[in-house]
């Protein structure tokens, strides 16, 4: 029993690290493709559509990769859903911090959950009953 808990905890931590590295890489690529601009007149930072799309794709790729890894390491689906919860929490925090629109917040919840579900299917882990 103790081995399973330790294995699941290690899997969740490894999955979260992988998820956030993949998310950071997607955001970096998006900012290189279409960088944000500073509007001198209003003092606002204008974030282009390309960066927003890269963020949403990063949520999916990061959650999928991290959740898949966590599920494979632990041989269960719980740690993968912990990874999804960490990405959802980070997405909502950053969306609230930057005062994003409601649809960005909604996608920050839906996209990681769909990615974790897809990772569960890809990992071949049966859903908990």
Buried (B, 14 or more C-beta within 10 A) or exposed (E): EEEEEEBBEBBBBBBBBBBBEBBEBBBEBBBEEBEEEEEEEEEEEEBBEBBBBBBBBBBBBBBBBBBBBBBBBBBBBBBBBBBBBBBBEBBBEBBEEEEBEEEBBEBBBEBBBBBBBBBBEEBEBEEEE
